[in-house]
Amino acid sequence: MKICVHGAGAWGTAVAVNASARHEVTLWARDAAQADAMSAQRENARYLPGLALPASLAVRAGGIVEASSGVDLVVVATPMAALREQLTALRGITVPVAWLCKGVEPARGVGTTSYGLLAHEIWAQVAPDLMAGVLSGPSFAREVVEGRPTALVAASPHAAVRDALVDAFHGPALRVYANEDIVGVEVGGAVKNVLAIATGLCDGLALGLNARAALITRGLAEMTRFGLALGARAETFMGLSGLGDLVLTATGDLSRNRKVGLLLAQGRTLAEAVDSLGHVAEGVYCARTVVQRARGLGIEMPIAEGVVALLDGRVSPQDAVAALTGRDPVSE
């Protein structure tokens, strides 16, 4: 199989490295200087320092249309903010297309139609004829490159896309499960980033393991309510892209979103926290949009609301926690 991975960040590099052991893979970078450096050094020094790129992996620079010529699978590994542009450019491509980003697009325009869209909704708007889907689940890029056991989910309404993703990435260290519920998989991938900020805050304030467990559990309930209102299946949230990705991102030391919460708990400003990462923390960018859309659906998401208030500087870390613990009792 010939595979194009477009986007040479940490996760794009990781999936390209994984697939290159069994397939002909080209990793395309937007920046020619980055591509040249990676080819020469056999390392993604910016995003995955110290991890060698296999000799079988080609690294090039160029646009996504050029990169997609003559391949069997196109993987878009750009941040959420660039997905609309990428899918628009891919109109007319007949091979399966998958994206890796997890988040919600910022709102466009004003009014009820301005709610930020999930990736599959952007796809339906700009390139509905594509055979497309998402590869998601609990995964840190560094561990995938190191060959540590990982499980992901390939979600699409198209069987050909699910099959292509399984064929491309399922191997000895990476297990890929197929799922038709693209809505649920994408909601899990987006909302867990917001909840991970809250859990990082909890840990940064040393509230204890009981508090962390409660926060993750109630966060999963918020995620599920939101997903069901958008048409997802409840069982999806007990799987890899729901509970699995939430637990990893909320508790793992490699989680950028969790680190944002930890830094805010230490008194750092949001700008300082984000600048220190060197990578995108999608939860920072999609939290407000998730809350806005939940309000439009009439869905209560008090943890996500607290995260937005914290990110906006309207409450202190301590006040954000007090607002949650001071809520009236309800049935589980």
C-alpha positions in Angstrom: 0.0 0.0 0.0 1.2 3.5 -0.8 0.4 6.0 1.9 0.7 9.8 2.1 0.7 11.3 5.5 0.3 15.1 5.2 1.6 16.9 8.3 4.9 16.3 10.0 4.0 17.1 13.6 4.3 14.6 16.4 1.3 12.5 15.6 1.7 12.6 11.8 5.3 11.5 12.2 4.3 8.7 14.6 1.7 7.1 12.3 4.0 7.4 9.3 6.8 5.6 11.2 4.4 2.9 12.2 3.1 2.2 8.7 6.5 2.5 7.1 7.4 -0.9 8.5 4.9 -2.6 6.2 4.0 -0.1 3.5 5.5 2.6 1.2 5.0 5.8 3.1 5.8 9.4 2.4 5.6 12.0 5.2 4.8 15.4 3.7 5.8 18.5 5.6 4.5 22.0 4.9 7.9 23.5 5.6 10.6 22.6 3.1 13.3 23.4 5.6 11.8 21.0 8.2 11.5 18.3 5.5 15.1 18.7 4.5 16.3 18.6 8.1 14.3 15.5 8.9 15.6 13.7 5.8 19.2 14.6 6.6 19.1 14.0 10.4 16.6 11.1 10.2 14.8 12.6 13.2 11.9 15.0 13.9 14.0 17.1 16.2 11.2 19.6 16.9 8.4 17.3 17.8 10.0 13.9 18.6 13.6 14.6 19.6 15.8 11.6 20.1 13.7 9.1 18.1 15.2 7.9 14.8 13.1 7.8 11.6 13.4 4.5 9.8 15.3 4.5 6.5 12.1 3.3 4.7 10.2 6.5 5.5 10.5 9.2 2.8 10.1 12.8 3.9 9.1 15.5 1.4 7.7 19.0 1.3 4.7 20.1 -0.7 1.0 20.7 -0.9 -1.6 18.0 -0.2 -2.7 17.7 -3.8 0.8 16.9 -5.0 1.3 14.5 -2.0 -1.9 12.6 -2.9 -1.0 11.6 -6.4 -0.8 7.9 -7.0 -1.4 6.8 -3.4 -3.8 4.3 -1.9 -4.6 6.2 1.3 -4.3 9.9 2.3 -3.9 10.8 6.0 -4.4 14.4 7.0 -2.3 15.0 10.1 -2.7 18.8 10.4 -4.3 20.6 13.4 -8.0 21.0 13.5 -7.8 24.6 12.3 -6.3 23.5 9.0 -8.7 20.6 8.2 -11.3 22.6 6.2 -8.5 23.9 3.8 -7.1 20.4 3.5 -10.4 18.6 2.7 -11.3 21.4 0.3 -8.1 20.8 -1.6 -8.8 17.0 -1.7 -12.1 17.3 -3.6 -12.2 14.8 -6.4 -9.7 12.4 -4.7 -11.1 8.8 -5.2 -8.9 7.0 -2.6 -9.8 6.8 1.1 -8.9 9.9 3.2 -8.6 10.0 7.0 -7.8 12.7 9.4 -6.1 12.5 12.8 -7.0 15.8 14.4 -9.2 15.8 17.6 -11.2 19.0 18.3 -13.9 21.4 17.1 -13.5 24.0 14.5 -13.8 27.6 15.8 -17.2 29.2 15.1 -17.6 30.9 11.7 -19.9 33.9 11.4 -22.8 34.7 13.8 -26.1 33.2 14.7 -27.1 29.6 15.5 -25.3 28.3 12.4 -22.0 29.6 13.7 -21.5 26.7 16.2 -18.1 25.2 15.7 -18.1 22.0 13.6 -16.6 18.5 14.3 -14.4 17.1 11.5 -17.1 15.0 9.9 -19.3 18.0 9.7 -16.6 20.0 7.9 -16.2 17.0 5.5 -20.0 17.1 4.8 -19.8 20.8 4.0 -16.8 21.0 1.8 -16.1 17.6 0.3 -19.1 15.2 0.8 -18.1 13.0 -2.1 -14.8 11.9 -0.4 -14.6 8.5 1.1 -13.4 9.7 4.5 -13.1 8.9 8.2 -11.0 9.4 11.3 -8.3 7.5 13.1 -8.4 8.2 16.8 -8.0 6.8 20.3 -5.7 6.8 23.3 -2.2 7.4 21.9 0.9 9.4 22.7 3.0 9.9 19.6 6.3 9.1 21.3 5.1 5.7 22.6 3.9 4.7 19.1 7.3 5.6 17.5 8.9 3.6 20.3 6.8 0.6 19.4 4.9 0.4 22.6 1.5 -1.4 22.5 -1.3 0.9 21.5 -5.0 0.5 20.4 -6.8 2.9 18.1 -10.2 3.1 16.4 -10.9 3.7 12.7 -14.3 5.3 12.3 -16.2 6.0 9.1 -19.5 5.3 7.5 -17.6 3.8 4.6 -16.3 0.2 5.0 -13.6 0.9 2.4 -12.1 3.6 4.7 -12.3 1.5 7.8 -10.6 -1.4 6.0 -7.9 0.8 4.5 -7.0 2.2 7.9 -6.9 -1.3 9.5 -4.7 -2.6 6.6 -2.4 0.5 6.9 -1.8 0.6 10.6 -2.8 -2.6 12.3 0.3 -4.5 13.3 2.3 -6.2 16.1 2.3 -3.1 18.4 -0.7 -1.2 17.1 -4.1 -2.7 17.2 -6.9 -0.9 15.1 -10.6 -1.5 15.7 -13.2 -0.5 13.2 -16.3 1.5 14.2 -19.1 3.1 12.2 -19.9 5.7 14.8 -17.8 8.6 13.5 -19.9 11.1 15.5 -19.1 9.4 18.9 -15.5 8.8 18.1 -15.0 12.5 17.2 -16.9 13.8 20.2 -14.7 11.7 22.5 -11.5 12.9 20.8 -12.6 16.5 21.2 -14.2 16.7 24.6 -11.5 14.6 26.4 -9.0 17.4 25.7 -11.2 19.9 27.6 -11.7 17.5 30.5 -7.9 16.8 30.6 -7.3 20.5 31.4 -9.7 20.2 34.3 -8.0 17.0 35.6 -4.6 18.7 35.3 -6.0 21.5 37.4 -7.2 19.0 40.0 -3.8 17.3 40.2 -2.0 20.7 40.2 -4.0 21.7 43.3 -3.2 18.4 45.0 -6.9 17.6 45.5 -6.2 13.9 45.6 -6.9 10.7 43.8 -10.6 10.6 44.9 -11.1 14.0 43.3 -9.4 12.9 40.1 -11.6 9.7 39.8 -14.7 11.7 40.4 -13.7 14.3 37.8 -12.9 11.7 35.1 -16.2 9.9 35.8 -18.4 12.9 35.7 -16.5 14.2 32.7 -17.3 11.0 30.9 -21.0 11.6 31.7 -20.7 15.1 30.2 -19.0 13.8 27.1 -21.7 11.1 26.7 -24.6 13.6 27.0 -23.1 15.9 24.5 -22.4 13.0 22.1 -25.9 11.5 22.3 -27.4 14.9 21.5 -25.4 15.0 18.3 -26.4 11.5 17.3 -23.6 9.3 18.7 -24.1 5.9 20.2 -23.7 5.5 24.0 -21.5 2.4 23.7 -18.9 4.4 21.8 -18.0 6.4 24.9 -17.1 3.2 26.8 -14.6 2.4 24.1 -11.2 3.6 23.0 -12.1 7.0 21.8 -14.3 7.7 24.9 -13.2 6.3 28.2 -9.8 5.1 26.8 -8.7 8.5 25.4 -10.1 10.4 28.4 -8.2 8.3 30.9 -4.9 8.6 29.0 -5.2 12.4 28.3 -6.4 13.2 31.8 -3.7 11.2 33.7 -0.7 10.8 31.3 2.4 12.8 31.9 2.8 13.3 28.1 -0.6 15.0 27.8 -0.3 18.6 26.7 -3.8 19.4 27.8 -3.3 18.0 31.2 -0.1 20.1 31.5 -2.1 23.3 30.7 -4.2 22.5 33.8 -1.2 21.8 35.9 0.5 25.1 34.9 -2.7 27.1 35.6 -2.9 25.5 39.0 0.7 26.8 39.6 -0.4 30.3 38.9 0.9 30.6 35.3 -1.1 32.6 32.8 -2.8 30.8 29.9 -0.4 32.5 27.5 2.6 31.2 29.6 1.2 27.7 29.8 0.5 27.5 26.0 3.9 29.0 25.1 5.7 26.5 27.2 4.3 23.5 25.4 5.8 23.9 21.9 2.8 21.9 20.6 -0.9 22.6 20.0 -3.1 21.8 23.0 -6.5 21.4 21.2 -8.5 21.6 24.4 -7.5 25.3 24.8 -8.9 26.1 21.4 -12.0 24.0 21.4 -13.3 24.4 25.0 -15.3 27.5 24.3 -16.8 26.1 21.1 -17.8 22.8 22.9 -19.5 24.8 25.6 -21.2 27.1 23.1 -22.6 24.2 21.2 -23.7 22.3 24.3 -25.7 25.4 25.4 -27.3 25.5 22.0 -28.3 21.8 22.5 -29.6 22.4 26.0 -26.9 20.1 27.4 -25.3 20.7 30.8 -21.5 20.5 30.9 -20.5 22.0 34.2 -16.9 20.8 34.1 -16.4 22.1 30.6 -18.1 25.4 31.6 -15.6 25.7 34.5 -12.7 25.1 32.2 -13.8 27.9 29.9 -14.3 30.3 32.8 -10.8 29.5 34.0 -9.3 29.9 30.5 -11.1 33.2 30.1 -9.6 34.4 33.4 -13.1 34.9 34.9 -12.3 32.6 37.9 -9.2 31.5 39.8 -8.2 27.8 39.9 -9.6 27.5 43.4 -12.9 29.2 42.5 -13.3 26.9 39.5 -13.1 23.9 41.9 -15.4 25.5 44.4 -18.0 26.1 41.8 -18.1 22.4 40.9 -18.1 21.1 44.4 -20.7 23.6 45.5 -23.3 22.4 42.9 -26.7 21.1 44.2 -26.9 17.3 44.4 -28.4 15.4 41.5 -29.0 11.8 40.6 -26.2 10.0 38.8 
